[in-house]
Amino acid sequence: MRNSLPERRQERGWSQQRLADELGVSRQTVISIEKGRFDPSLPVAFRLAAVFECRIEELFSPE
């Protein structure tokens, strides 16, 4: 699954650690999601959408 997390995060000037802190997850989790190593759990996906003020579908798309 593709995602737009790195671009959205950089638009805000946030580090991966800052995003991790906002989500309540580790920096390694953010790195793994951004690189597509694994898909986020549903609760994390909802928190991502809330942080970026958008719908989950705007963050993630099937490859």
N, C-alpha and C positions, 0 to 999 in steps of 0.2 A: 504494500500500500504506500502510495506517495503522500508526502505531506509538505505543507508550506511553513512549518514551524521555524526553520532557521531564518527565513526571510522576514516573517512577522516579528520574531524576537529581535532581529537586527534593526528593524524599522523603529523599534522602541528604544534601541540602544542598550538592551539588556544582555548580560552575560548568560551563559548556560546556568551558572550558579544562581543568578537572580531568578530565572524562570523556575528552577528547581525549588527555590525557597517559596516562591508564590504558590507552587503546586503541592508543596509538602512531600517532595520526593527527593531522591539523591541526584546529584549532577550526572552520575553515570546513567541513570534512567533517562534523563533528558537527552543525553548523547545517543543512547541506543534507539530511542524513538525517532530522533531527528535523522539518524542514518538508516532507518528502516530495518534495524536488526530485530525489533519486535514491535507489535502493535500495543498501544496503551490499553489498560483496563477501561471498562466503561466509566467508572467514577473519575479516572484521570482524564479521559477524553472530555467529559462534561466540565471538569475544572479548567482544562485548556480552553474550551469554547468560552467559558465565563471570563477567564483572564483576558482573552483577545476580543471579547465582546462580539462573537460571531457564532454561527452554527457549526456543529461538528463537521458537517459535509463541506464546509468552506475550508477546513483545515486538512482533511484527509480525502483522498480519492483512490479508487482502485487502479492498479497499474494495467 
